[in-house]
Amino acid sequence: MTRFLLWLAGGLVLGGIIHLVVILTLPRLVEDTIWTRVAALDAGNRMVILPPVEAGKPNPLGLDPALVYGVCSVDLTAGPAYLNGVLPEAPWSVALFTQSGDVAYSTTNRDGINQTLKLGIFNAAQTRLLAQQTIDVPDGLLVVEADVDQLFVLVRLIPPHDVMRPRFAQALSAVTCGPKF
């Protein structure tokens, strides 16, 4: 009986170890990630408006059909990145995502920003230069420090009516995204 319990305990421990190894390594083996999907959109330093999600059609990014989305990818190795534009008078949000799909920062216009989006994205070294006042930034710029250099920005607009979607998409396409403010 003791021998059986030892084998059972050993099997459970080994099964647990194998389970943990598989769970921790599987995400690294996936080739079709959110980052590869955004990279396929050619959104480097420019705002790309995502097509509206239609009922019954594939939705690989898992988007809410009621929202208008714009995405832009930035690389902070060459310098800070900026988002600048005026968005419609409706709720909106901005989120920065890392390559692994984790949210690095998020804000909404309900945080006192109003409809003007002025966001500067800096890495740690650039933030130090900013603190030493060697980088000039415009007044009213919301400064965000990112832990990584490769990010994508997702802007979500919530139009109150479907008929307003084209106007919201047009306003979102006017948002600048990239190394120059």
Summary of the structure (lengths in Angstrom):
residues: 181
radius of gyration: 21.6
end to end distance: 73.8
largest distance: 76.1
contacts: 476
relative contact order: 0.21
helix: 33%
strand: 29%
